[in-house]
Amino acid sequence: MRRGLVVLASVVGLLVVATPPAEAKNPGPIGVPAVRAIVQDACSHQAVAGVHASLQDDAGLMSSPSHVGPSAFTYSSLAVGLYRLFVNAPGYEPLMDSAGVVGAPVAVAPGPFIAPDGSALTVGLRLRIRLVPATPPTTCKKSAPFAPRVVGLVRDFNTGALITGFTVSVTDPATGQAISGTKLTTGTGRFVENPIPNGSSNTELNAPLNGPMNAPLNGPMNGPINGPLNGPMNGPLNGPLNGPLNGPMNGPLNYNGVMNAPLDPSTGLNASINANLVLGFAMQACTPCP
């Protein structure tokens, strides 16, 4: 069985999840797409037109995206398992993995996970894929180092309303102490954790009317990965989780955020995938809250 880039589950600024207006009601688990991607030129970093994408499962069956745009594609839902992602476009070399083989390994996470109190955690992945142009360019933009991050979407399970006034903490599960070096940005119904800490971490939300909710992550989570990707999710999410979300969620998230293909000798460029995790928290109200 192939090992793959963990598709866990999301990328702010790469792909934007449309935030519904406050009056929109979408109760239940948050609909985070399993895979959402944009495709860019590895030299200019501009959008690539005419993108074609497909996923191949371990049985060799191919599946097409549920939506394809001029330079993006989405798989709304996928069965849990390991896949190989193929991406190509006119005038570009096809996407390759770190061993120079066409296609890139991708692992799709299970979910949503429903806690005993009815809260739900949905996991998805957002990808930024860069393809190498077939014609060698004269000059290229310099790529900044990529730091994988978590994007959190936070709503009320029963009403679909965006939750405000929540707090987020990122701690070491072994010590319970805060992890330094991670910047947290929060807004209405949304937060960004940038970068994802390297190694195990625990991201906990606490909302005044919804109580705590907790998502454990288990690295390696940052730094370039130039060998074969060997950190797929090994089983579903694992708990026990704190607060009302306190049933086991079956296995920690193992997440690799960067894949680089070998350099193309004619262009001096390489195809790459940058992946960000998206966590959709649908929180139940509690009275009183823990």
Secondary structure, DSSP 4 states (H G I P E B T S, - for coil): ----EEE----TTTS-PPPPPTT----SS----SEEEEEEETTT-PBPSS-EEEEEETTS-EE--SEE-SSEEEES---SEEEEEEEE-TTBPPPB-TTS-BSEEEEE----EE-TTS-EEEEEEEEEEEE-BSSPPS--PPPPPP---EEEEEEETTT-PBP-S-EEEEE-TTT-PBPTT-EEEEETTEEEEESPPSS-EEEEEEETTTEEEEEEEES--SS---S-------SS---PPSTT--S--SSPEE---EEEPPPPTTTS---EEEEEEEEEEEEPP-SS--
